[in-house]
């Protein structure tokens, strides 16, 4: 199966999950999860939320930020992967001057 993100529209989400600022994303949704290339723009964040039905895997392409998962803070830089397992709660914050660029894989279970 080929997924061509070049042909998908990019959507803007202000205040994702009660966060700040904006993020933009393209999204593939399948029966067992999602693949989401996204950018959290400068000053933006994804608010604290619980992964009630899925694991959330976030691979950092570029930028700097932090994730807070179950109260533990993790530094995000290019090449780092943050995983929030089902049942945990997390937020992701762009702490840099550039976009925090991620590929997020959501695995339903």
KAWO-V39806 format. One record per run of one state. SS is the DSSP state (hx for helix, st for strand, lp for the rest). FROM is the first residue (numbers start at 1). TO is the last residue. If there is no record, write none. Layout:
# KAWO-V39806
ss->SS from->FROM to->TO
ss->SS from->FROM to->TO
This chain:
# KAWO-V39806
ss->lp from->1 to->4
ss->hx from->5 to->7
ss->lp from->8 to->10
ss->st from->11 to->14
ss->lp from->15 to->15
ss->hx from->16 to->18
ss->lp from->19 to->21
ss->st from->22 to->25
ss->lp from->26 to->27
ss->st from->28 to->30
ss->lp from->31 to->32
ss->st from->33 to->40
ss->lp from->41 to->44
ss->st from->45 to->50
ss->lp from->51 to->53
ss->st from->54 to->62
ss->lp from->63 to->64
ss->st from->65 to->69
ss->lp from->70 to->71
ss->st from->72 to->76
ss->lp from->77 to->80
ss->st from->81 to->84
ss->lp from->85 to->88
ss->st from->89 to->94
ss->lp from->95 to->99
ss->st from->100 to->108
ss->lp from->109 to->109
